[in-house]
Amino acid sequence: MVQSLLVRKMSLLHIQWLGGIDYASAWEYQQHLAQQRREGTIPDTLLLLEHRPPVVTLGRSSRAEHLLASPAQLQQMGIQLIETDRGGDITYHGPGQLVGYPILDLRQHGRDVHLYLRQLEEVVILALGHFGVAGHRKEGLTGVWVGEEKVAAIGVKVSHWITMHGFALNVCPNLSHFTLIVPCGIRDKGVTSLQSLLQREVPLQEAIPPVVGAFAQVFNLQPVATPVPASFAPL
């Protein structure tokens, strides 16, 4: 009885699965939801997706020398190149990578951007623990690591305490695509995936429930799956 009362008191978290979606469309949808969250017409929302086609994104702190392939080479490989408004350096997103874009009102979660980054790391660490993988942080760096290899990148934007962008967990991506960049501007560390760590096939869908559960736990929210508007339907 007490537990059921606690659940009812928890704020809702809308979960939306966008499937495979191009970066520009997902970005536009984030902006739409961020405005709604700012106005208070929707609760906190977590978008889950994978980016198709693959894309290299340049954050506000990106440096030209961290792009190791030319724009022409990327185009030939079917990889988009997009400048974005999130924090951080250069990153890659593509099929097999579970991307989470939380649209949260941080006025209800501590009003602390640094805390928020640590919370996103904790979400990934808890989700990895579901698979028996020990993820950890590295002092002075944002993201989640296993040994000396990065398994999840994090880059966010916060405006008027409303969050956009988020985290990208490497479940089963094409790891060779990361050689086209200096991931997050870090030259002396590698990149790995859940599939490589477990040495078995790991479908992207297998990682979704642990990530949702971990997110709900860290932010003390009650997850509820909600439909995606037809104008932003998955590919």
C-alpha positions as CSV (number, residue, x, y, z in Angstrom):
1,M,0.0,0.0,0.0
2,V,2.8,2.4,1.0
3,Q,4.7,1.5,-2.2
4,S,1.7,2.2,-4.4
5,L,1.2,5.6,-2.8
6,L,4.9,6.5,-3.5
7,V,4.5,5.5,-7.1
8,R,1.5,7.7,-7.5
9,K,3.4,10.6,-6.1
10,M,6.3,10.3,-8.5
11,S,6.3,12.6,-11.5
12,L,5.7,11.1,-14.9
13,L,8.4,10.5,-17.5
14,H,7.1,10.2,-21.0
15,I,9.2,7.7,-23.0
16,Q,9.1,7.9,-26.8
17,W,10.9,5.5,-29.1
18,L,11.6,7.3,-32.4
19,G,13.4,4.3,-34.1
20,G,15.8,5.2,-36.9
21,I,15.6,8.9,-37.6
22,D,17.9,11.5,-39.2
23,Y,19.7,13.9,-37.0
24,A,18.0,17.1,-38.3
25,S,14.5,15.7,-37.7
26,A,15.3,14.5,-34.2
27,W,16.9,17.9,-33.4
28,E,13.8,19.7,-34.6
29,Y,11.6,17.5,-32.5
30,Q,13.7,18.2,-29.4
31,Q,13.3,21.9,-29.9
32,H,9.5,21.4,-30.3
33,L,9.3,19.4,-27.0
34,A,11.7,21.8,-25.2
35,Q,9.3,24.6,-25.9
36,Q,6.4,22.6,-24.6
37,R,8.3,21.6,-21.5
38,R,9.2,25.2,-20.9
39,E,5.5,26.1,-21.1
40,G,4.6,23.2,-18.8
41,T,2.3,21.5,-21.2
42,I,4.2,18.2,-21.2
43,P,6.0,16.4,-18.4
44,D,9.7,15.4,-18.5
45,T,10.3,13.3,-21.6
46,L,13.0,10.9,-22.8
47,L,13.4,10.3,-26.5
48,L,15.2,7.1,-27.5
49,L,16.4,6.5,-31.0
50,E,19.2,5.6,-33.3
51,H,20.5,8.0,-36.0
52,R,20.0,6.9,-39.6
53,P,21.8,7.8,-41.7
54,P,25.0,8.0,-39.6
55,V,26.2,11.4,-38.7
56,V,29.3,13.2,-37.4
57,T,28.3,16.1,-35.2
58,L,30.4,19.1,-34.2
59,G,29.6,20.5,-30.8
60,R,30.3,24.0,-29.6
61,S,33.8,23.1,-28.4
62,S,34.8,21.1,-31.5
63,R,38.1,21.6,-33.3
64,A,38.7,21.2,-37.0
65,E,41.7,18.9,-36.5
66,H,39.5,16.4,-34.7
67,L,37.7,15.6,-38.0
68,L,40.1,13.0,-39.7
69,A,38.0,12.5,-42.8
70,S,37.1,15.1,-45.4
71,P,33.5,16.2,-45.9
72,A,33.7,14.6,-49.3
73,Q,34.9,11.3,-47.8
74,L,32.0,11.3,-45.3
75,Q,29.5,12.1,-48.1
76,Q,30.8,9.2,-50.1
77,M,30.3,6.9,-47.1
78,G,26.8,8.2,-46.6
79,I,27.7,9.9,-43.3
80,Q,26.3,13.4,-42.6
81,L,28.3,16.2,-41.1
82,I,26.3,18.6,-38.9
83,E,27.2,21.5,-36.6
84,T,25.0,21.4,-33.6
85,D,24.3,23.5,-30.5
86,R,25.2,21.0,-27.8
87,G,28.3,21.2,-25.6
88,G,31.4,19.1,-26.2
89,D,33.6,18.3,-29.1
90,I,33.1,16.0,-32.2
91,T,31.0,12.8,-32.0
92,Y,29.7,10.1,-34.2
93,H,26.2,8.7,-34.2
94,G,24.9,5.8,-36.2
95,P,22.9,2.6,-36.4
96,G,23.5,0.3,-33.4
97,Q,24.0,3.2,-31.0
98,L,21.2,3.9,-28.5
99,V,20.8,7.6,-28.2
100,G,18.8,9.2,-25.4
101,Y,17.6,12.8,-25.6
102,P,16.1,13.9,-22.2
103,I,13.8,16.9,-22.3
104,L,13.8,17.7,-18.6
105,D,13.1,20.7,-16.4
106,L,16.1,20.9,-14.2
107,R,14.3,23.2,-11.8
108,Q,12.8,20.0,-10.6
109,H,16.1,18.1,-10.6
110,G,18.5,20.3,-8.7
111,R,19.3,23.3,-10.9
112,D,22.8,22.0,-11.4
113,V,24.2,21.2,-14.9
114,H,27.3,19.5,-13.5
115,L,25.1,17.3,-11.4
116,Y,22.9,16.5,-14.4
117,L,26.0,15.3,-16.4
118,R,26.9,13.0,-13.5
119,Q,23.3,11.7,-13.4
120,L,23.4,10.9,-17.1
121,E,26.7,9.0,-16.5
122,E,25.0,7.1,-13.6
123,V,22.1,6.1,-15.9
124,V,24.6,4.5,-18.3
125,I,26.6,2.9,-15.5
126,L,23.5,1.3,-14.0
127,A,22.3,0.1,-17.4
128,L,25.7,-1.5,-18.1
129,G,25.5,-3.2,-14.7
130,H,22.4,-5.0,-15.9
131,F,24.7,-6.8,-18.4
132,G,27.4,-7.4,-15.8
133,V,29.6,-4.7,-17.3
134,A,31.4,-2.4,-14.9
135,G,31.3,1.1,-16.4
136,H,33.0,4.0,-14.7
137,R,33.8,7.7,-14.9
138,K,37.2,9.3,-15.6
139,E,38.1,12.4,-13.7
140,G,38.0,15.5,-15.8
141,L,36.2,13.8,-18.7
142,T,32.5,13.4,-19.4
143,G,31.1,10.1,-20.5
144,V,31.3,6.4,-19.4
145,W,34.2,4.1,-19.8
146,V,35.1,0.5,-19.5
147,G,38.8,0.3,-18.8
148,E,40.5,2.7,-21.1
149,E,37.7,2.6,-23.8
150,K,34.7,4.9,-24.0
151,V,31.3,3.1,-24.2
152,A,29.0,6.2,-24.0
153,A,29.4,9.8,-24.9
154,I,27.4,12.7,-23.3
155,G,26.8,16.2,-24.6
156,V,24.0,18.5,-23.6
157,K,22.4,21.9,-24.0
158,V,20.5,23.6,-21.1
159,S,18.5,26.7,-21.8
160,H,16.1,28.2,-19.2
161,W,16.8,25.0,-17.2
162,I,15.3,22.9,-20.0
163,T,17.6,20.1,-21.3
164,M,18.3,18.9,-24.8
165,H,20.6,16.4,-26.5
166,G,22.0,13.8,-24.0
167,F,23.8,10.5,-24.2
168,A,24.8,7.9,-26.8
169,L,25.4,4.3,-25.7
170,N,27.4,2.1,-28.1
171,V,25.4,-1.1,-28.2
172,C,26.3,-2.6,-31.6
173,P,27.5,0.2,-33.9
174,N,30.1,0.0,-36.6
175,L,33.1,0.9,-34.5
176,S,35.3,1.5,-37.5
177,H,33.4,4.7,-38.1
178,F,34.9,6.2,-35.0
179,T,38.3,6.2,-36.7
180,L,37.0,9.0,-38.9
181,I,37.2,11.4,-35.9
182,V,39.0,12.0,-32.7
183,P,36.0,11.0,-30.5
184,C,35.2,13.9,-28.1
185,G,38.7,15.2,-28.8
186,I,40.4,12.5,-26.8
187,R,43.3,11.0,-28.7
188,D,44.8,8.5,-26.2
189,K,41.7,6.5,-25.4
190,G,39.7,3.9,-27.4
191,V,36.0,3.3,-28.1
192,T,34.1,0.1,-27.4
193,S,30.6,-1.2,-27.5
194,L,28.4,-3.4,-25.4
195,Q,28.5,-6.1,-28.1
196,S,32.3,-6.1,-28.1
197,L,32.5,-6.2,-24.3
198,L,30.0,-9.1,-24.1
199,Q,31.5,-10.9,-27.2
200,R,28.0,-11.8,-28.4
201,E,25.3,-10.2,-30.6
202,V,23.4,-7.5,-28.6
203,P,20.4,-6.1,-30.5
204,L,19.8,-2.4,-29.8
205,Q,16.3,-3.2,-28.4
206,E,17.9,-5.3,-25.7
207,A,19.5,-2.2,-24.1
208,I,16.3,-0.1,-24.0
209,P,14.6,-1.6,-20.9
210,P,17.8,-1.3,-18.7
211,V,18.3,2.3,-19.9
212,V,14.7,3.3,-19.2
213,G,14.8,1.6,-15.8
214,A,18.1,3.3,-14.8
215,F,16.9,6.7,-16.0
216,A,13.7,6.4,-14.0
217,Q,15.7,5.4,-10.9
218,V,18.3,8.1,-11.1
219,F,15.7,10.9,-11.7
220,N,13.0,9.4,-9.5
221,L,10.4,9.4,-12.3
222,Q,7.6,7.1,-13.3
223,P,8.2,6.0,-17.0
224,V,5.2,5.8,-19.3
225,A,5.4,4.9,-23.0
226,T,3.7,7.5,-25.1
227,P,3.0,7.6,-28.9
228,V,5.1,9.7,-31.3
229,P,3.1,12.3,-33.3
230,A,2.6,11.2,-36.9
231,S,4.7,14.2,-38.2
232,F,7.7,12.8,-36.4
233,A,7.1,9.1,-37.0
234,P,10.2,6.8,-37.2
235,L,11.7,6.0,-40.6
